[in-house]
């Protein structure tokens, strides 16, 4: 996967399979019967370029996408001071530290904080 899926109106969800928020979000999507392209980040980690594209849509710095409260982050990277490129590389190599799920539809990208956030993208009319 070299670039993010760019099918018009396609709903893309980037997730970690053990995340409760991801499981609940995917259940809402399954119930909605809307076609969804899902990406398990452990099987298909995003490249730094793909991450940068999502982060541009989110209006976030890469460090803000890292779940510093996660056990994985605390064990692997207790104290790091990185520049933007290094954060992108770190997240790409260690997708288990990403705040997720991330949903994308058209140019709209959102970090799903609670499962029902996904309804905003489901209801969104795209031209």
N, C-alpha and C positions, 0 to 999 in steps of 0.2 A: 504494500500500500504506500505509494510514493506521494500522493496528494490526497487531500480530503475529498470524499464523495461530493460531487457537485451536480447532482441530478436536481432539476428544478422541483421545488416543493418537497423534496425528500427529507424525511425526518431521520437524523442520525443521532444515535446515542452511544457515547463512549463511557464504559463502565468497568467496575471490578466485580467479579462474580460473588464475592463474599460480603459485599456491602449490603446492609439492610435497606438503605435508601435506594440503591440500584434495583434490588429485588422488587421492592414495592413500586418503583417507577415503571419497571418493565411489566409488572402485573397490570398496572393502569393502562399501559399502552396495548397490551394483549387484549384486554377487555374492550378497548376502543375500536379494535379491528382496523386501525390505521396501519398501513404498511410502514415498517420501520427498518432501517439498516442499523444493526447493532455491532459494536466493536468491543470485544473483550480485550481490555488493555493489557492483560497478562499474556494473551496469545498474540496480539498484534500491537505492540507498543508504538506509540506515536513517535515520529521523528522530531528532531528539534524544529524543523520547518513547519510541520503540521501543528505542533504545539504553539508555535509563534502565530500561526493563522487563527487558531482558536482563541488564544490570548488577546489578539487584536480585536476579535469579536466581543470578547468579554470586557475589554478595557482594563486588563489586569497585567501586573508584572508577574513573571514566572514564579517568584518566591511566594506570591499570594495564593498560588494554586497548590502549594505544598501543604499537606496536613501534618503540621509539626507536632500535633498531639498523638499521632499514630505511633504505635510501638515500633514499627519498622523504621520510621524516621529517627526516633529517639535512640535506637540501637545503632543504626548505621551512621548517622550524621548529627551527633549531639550538638556540636557547635561548628557551623560553617559560615564563611563570609565569601559569597560568590558574586561574580558579575552576571549579567543577563545570559550570555552564551553558556556559561558554566551551569546555571540553573536549568536551562533548556536541556543540556546534555545529561545532567543528573536525573531530571524527571523522565527523560526518554529511556535511560538505562534502568530506572527504578520506578516503574509505573505504580507500584504498590503504595507510593507516598502521595499520589494525586488526590486532591479533593474532587469528588465525582459523585454522581454521574454528570457528564456534560452533554447537553443536547444542542443540536444545531438544525435549523430549518431555514433554508435560503441564507440570507445574510445575518439572521438573528441567532445568536449563541447565548446559552444560559448555563450557569452552574446550578444544578437542581439541588436546592438545600433541603426541601421537603418534597416528597413524591408528588403532591398535587401541583407543584410548580409547573410540571410538564403540561398541564392543561392549557397554560398560556400559549404554548406552541401548537397544541392541537387545535385551538380555536382560531389561531392566526390565519387570516386570509392572505394568500400570496398571489401576486400577479406575475 
